[in-house]
């Protein structure tokens, strides 16, 4: 499957990268959440790996999206990213 990155100049195909296993992909995604968003999007903050969701299974990665909700605490958290 081809991954497209949407830019101001149009879509660009992402260069394929080989990962040794799923754990390595999770590690890279957790350490570089900016790879998962488009330019100009609000930042993502990594929260946790392998989160157990009762009755739903395990969530591989959990991120926090800094939306524009006005909250002092949320604004401070988003400012750090």
HELIX and SHEET records of a PDB file:
HELIX    1   1 UNK A   22  UNK A   31  1                                  10    
HELIX    2   2 UNK A   33  UNK A   36  5                                   4    
HELIX    3   3 UNK A   72  UNK A   79  1                                   8    
SHEET    1   A 2 UNK A   4  UNK A   7  0                                        
SHEET    2   A 2 UNK A  10  UNK A  13 -1                                        
SHEET    1   B 2 UNK A  44  UNK A  53  0                                        
SHEET    2   B 2 UNK A  57  UNK A  65 -1                                        
END                                                                             
